[in-house]
């Protein structure tokens, strides 16, 4: 399904699957996406970060949000993504 739709609909499917069937299902949809078609869009690492965070994988989520922040040109979006990365790291520290 995801491979036939190289635009935001495929990313939306990952979000929908993650909400309906759990973060692992959403991550599986993301893995099917053709990275070459999506280029350096911040959407994929941003959605990956959200799904990883929902799965309780906070350190990996922080890395994904940091990658998304590096990819975006929008200053406000970058600030939000850096904030989410910091929050994820804080959750790692609390878990220890």
Buried (B, 14 or more C-beta within 10 A) or exposed (E): EBEEBBEEEBBBBBBBBBEEEBBEBBBBBBEEBEEEEBEEBBBBBBBBBBBBBBBEBBEBBBBBBBBBBEBBEEEEBBEBBBEBBEBBBEBBEEEE
